[in-house]
Amino acid sequence: MSTSDPGARPDDDRGERLAAWLERLHLDAHLAEAGLPTFERTPEGRVVWTDPRTGDRLDDDQLAQVEALLRSEGDEPQHAVPVPLVQLARRARVRAELLATPCHSYASLAQLRGASTDATRFAVHKAAAAHRLLVVAADERTLVPAFQLTDDGEVRPELLPALEPLLAARLDPWRAWAWLTQPAALLGGLVPEQAAADEEHRDLVLHAAVRLAERVGAG
């Protein structure tokens, strides 16, 4: 923005540069979740950064602090990527991918099991408390990922030995869902829930699940 613009502020250039950088990286949508200042564009296209606690507009010194924080990773700040934001973006992408796969509500699982919704809700909570069923909270909904279930809605018996140590270690349910349904390094790229169906790989899946649970517990 030209400094001859009567509406220009000292922080406009920095604010625009930061906003454009984050937009290029597709990280702007994750600022609020990270507890960082956010920005919006006015109808005239000007970027306005605000403090999430007060709602006040950031001044140039505050924007400089935000930029320093975002560029604090790595040895070359000008080329740095804000790693925490990248991690949030990846987590959001993975969750969206998982939510696009089959999963059940209490009602749909009840229908599959031929039981009442109340009875199914009780059974789900009981199984989850015993570390025998993966249950995920999403947008005030309780979801039961379908990959772990048989055609009649019960937990796959060959998957239970891997589920139990992961859930007993209090592994984040989203992380457990992702690990079980995506290629795993400890399995040479096999997908754990698929490999568990093969007797040849079942013990390897259990070993990998126990190793992951131990790391979670140690951390």
PyMOL commands that set and color helices and strands:
alter all, ss='L'
color gray80, all
select helices_A, chain A and resi 12-24+28-30+60-70+77-79+83-99+106-113+117-129+146-148+160-168+173-181+185-187+192-195+199-218
alter helices_A, ss='H'
color red, helices_A
select strands_A, chain A and resi 38-41+47-50+103-104+136-138+141-145
alter strands_A, ss='S'
color yellow, strands_A
deselect
rebuild
show_as cartoon
